[in-house]
C-alpha cells in the first residue's frame, strides 16, 4: 500500500463529527504507512463526564466530549499493559541511571500479543473511520524485519500516554543552518 492510497483512504473513511467522533485535531494519532490516523483518547472511568439527554424514551447519559470511554476498550487496554513483554533498559553513560526503555518484540514468538495489539488498534480506528476488515488488514500489515511505528503508538495509547513521547524542553533539534553570503539574501 503506497502513501497516496493510504492518504485517500484516511480522507474518504472519516466518520462525520458527532458526540462519539472527535475532531481529528483533538485526537492522538497512529501512524500507518506514513499517514496519521486520528484515534480517540483513552478515558478512564474517573475522567469521563456525562451529559443527560432527554428524549421520548426517557433519560440517556452521553459522553460529553467523545473519547473512548467504552469499558470493554478500557479492559482491553489494561490487559495489553499487563501482557507487555519484558523491557530492557539502557543506562545513561554519564550517571548509569536508566534513560531509555526498549521493548523487544519478536513477531514470530509473540503472535498472540501482536494480534491483541492489532485488534485494539482496529477498535480505535473504527471509532473515527468507516473501515472494512480488508482495509484494516492492509493498514495494519507490517514486515517482520521492521517494527512499525503504530505498534509503539498503540502500546503508549493503552498505557494512557500520548502516542508520541514529548519533545525535549528545548524543542525538537534543528539542523544547523548553512551560512548565507550577503549577496544571497533571497535564500
Number of C-alpha atoms within 10 A of each C-alpha: 9 8 12 12 11 20 16 11 16 19 11 12 15 19 17 13 12 10 12 18 20 22 15 16 8 12 18 19 23 24 18 21 21 15 16 16 21 23 28 24 22 24 18 14 11 6 8 15 14 12 11 11 10 10 8 5 6 7 10 11 11 14 16 13 15 21 22 23 19 14 12 9 17 18 11 17 23 13 13 20 15 10 11 13 14 10 11 12 13 13 13 11 9 6 8 9 11 12 11 11 11 10 13 12 18 13 17 9 9 11 12 11 16 17 12 16 22 19 15 20 22 20 15 23 20 18 20 24 22 15 20 12 9 8 13 16 13 14 17 17 13 17 8 11 8 8 14 17 16 22 21 16 21 25 20 17 25 24 16 17 16 18 22 14 9 10 9 8 6 6 8 9 8 6 6 6 6 7 7 10 8 7 7 8 7 6 7
